[in-house]
Amino acid sequence: MRILYDFSIRCYSFAIHIASCKSKKAKLWLQGRKNVFHDLRSKCKDKDNIIWFHCASLGEFEQGRSLIEIIKKEKPEFTLLLTFFSPSGYEIRKNYASADIITYLPADTIHNAKKFLSIVKPKYIFFIKYEYWFNYINEAYNQHIPFYVVSAIFRENQRFFAWYGKWFRKELSKITYFFTQNETSKRLLNDINISQCEVFGDTRLDTVSELVPLKDPRIEKFCADKRTFIAGSTWLEDEKILETFIKNHDIKWIIAPHEIDEAHLQQIKSIYRDCACVFYTDVDENTDLNSSKIMIINVIGILRKIYHYGEIAYIGGGFGKGIHNILEAATFGKPIVFGPNYHRFKEACDLIEKEAAFPVHTDKELCETMDKLIQNPLFLSTASHTVKEYIDSQKGASQKIVTFVFKK
């Protein structure tokens, strides 16, 4: 089975080569791995105490960020290596100050796993939430390197729990310890005879709880003390379903799309052509924003720090594969609205149960939910307080993990 798995990884890499002819992301994926072993040899030379953190992409990085920074502060004797699978994580965080070495993770072949670990020789390995690269796991197991999965979360429909999942279960059992987000994940692991796990919570709560509000003159000029809502990480389906409410209510909106390519930005302007849209980068001290109803954020990296400018947050992705990060809005005490694909996210389910987050399926349902919030100040205030209280009550997972691993 390992040979078949290794072959599938090679096929995936070959497919990336083909896709790179047209896809910028695939091209970056290849280019970033071109000299990875040469760079690692240079950067890891004479480094005896390396801790390796792996994040699939930017979201997983933010999930593990607080853990990385606590270890950086409390264990200065270690060199911290940070790897990414996706360009969307690496390209944005390649200069992250708390990691000493940052690179792409070579494809998970048997050869690459052996070569990578022979160069890095990590003392500890932390994988954040997703991605189980079984050749790396197996090689770490063979070399007796402690391997931890942080903020692990499992669902019954994953291959580990399927009738054909025997090999995957065996490989999963080689992991030293799982710090799970919830009891369901722990139970699922226990059901397949994996006992090295315990509920530690979600490390993202530690990261988002430390967010500092960004004072932004452009946004403050746009809001101008008027009622403002924020739509974050939106896709086209989100922007379409918001259309009816936005056009029929005298409320300003900040829309921060997930993708900011020119084609998508122009699609948004087209949908809201009657709303006097303005791009964030076009605003200066001379811009007249009195008639502008929508500001489109056409830069990356500020959304997580500007949610405090809105009363209510709509989070995108729920009409696609799944909602994006709702915790960044929650940490500022914002009631949250999103599409129907939220069930994989514990925090969304928790906040729905507490009537502080609200799933919608249609534009009509969205309008009804928004109207209920804005027409009932007590309901809005209670939801806001509940969201903030939830964030405060869930903090501390990162420090617990550090204490557990290093037995302080």
Steps between C-alpha positions, in 0.01 A plus 500: 500500500787739573632455147155580361475806724847614392398455136188712554715782642723484192192515276380805691837670450488418129153653477636817664769515230233489231280755678796739539478582130182699573474533877710761685441318828623168358805676356584647840450154656770359270739794511493513878612137525770520236798551731340409831750233603801714409359790703420274795854360509635852516256630759496192724876460508631487858143525637454226759168602655235542231126500556305449178155652452296420190196695380304419187425863422434840652199392706692221670789739561269738686372200694850407613644848528448544873664162569802593289538834675471352850770243421717770341478701821526218754747274316758733341752217482304346210511590132148519357437364151169584334381325184200561277329282242320780317636818338213696656659435838867519411489811282323704768698373802845433351644785709326408827733616777433228758624217275872463435461299179198512266458283192265284296447138600636264233242259357431207733692224321700236685823645361415860592390411853826317572708778346312780678528345845865404448578868436274661759532245782216660699464441872123555483245516218170688510244472218215749525144363469487364144722298269628155584807432286554133568858462379612782727301349786650157440857628478459705819359189670796289383742761635311534832436873449204629705223591254200707616182609323372833632129593504414172333141456394341189351170412333336161454511521119881518484696213352648405837160376612386340172491125429803539270698708749706230676836617360422866572401412858826314548699800377298737715581292808871584451440860604627570852203705622188676373389825664137492387256788479198312628366186664365364170851489353636328810218243490560425132869439569418281799261299281792400275719413799699822509523605862785753482263797481323752719279805452714814524280741304565722201829692489347753258317652794836598648610663176184698432459611861823697460384691191548874534245723321652681205439873486459571132435857379353380169244277667419757767437756230273255318301403809469861620310392813230334289367149554744260333503123443791287377502209256829309528661234280212506253460310175270587212208299644529692828505834321190405302303388805581826681376711209134532598569604857779743413299677231188534716657630822675825580806333651861529391686179417866405493549199270831313519493227233700180543656543156602848386585435138382774267225288342336431838531862613322614186228237554431651841481850354259371238269336756490821704521748215225712658674521838792731417773247580846624583822300517700525822820598315323784315414688817711799608440821694332659200256216420132584545337197664164648599313313229708180518310206647762226450873494553673205332822392672737427213809423709600194701573488871281760673162329530573326830574836666210709367197299613459746787368757252184294436200421717430166332731275298408280207764231438534347154558148376181345631358452152815316393732257675451655842500825692820691554637613836222639720713538813671818382163673491388329819795630699368852442157394625320500165189289440574285196296396197614239245381249242380142558830312476624551856460158666873412498580798720452454872501871582221564249285223648570624852404860419186397311388308808562814707301718252805710421560367146240448230508273194297604194405312184338767282503877452154514659622317809802729517276809490279360776801420720660840446172681565452310824844610617475866402140551610551349844789682676480273805527187284798651314671605822446159663639318196804728498567440869457124458753486217764686701432287806545184292844613379612586852384165639685292239851643531807318632548193280846604377647538847349168607670328205839654581466390862405146393777455245784649699372375839557831671 
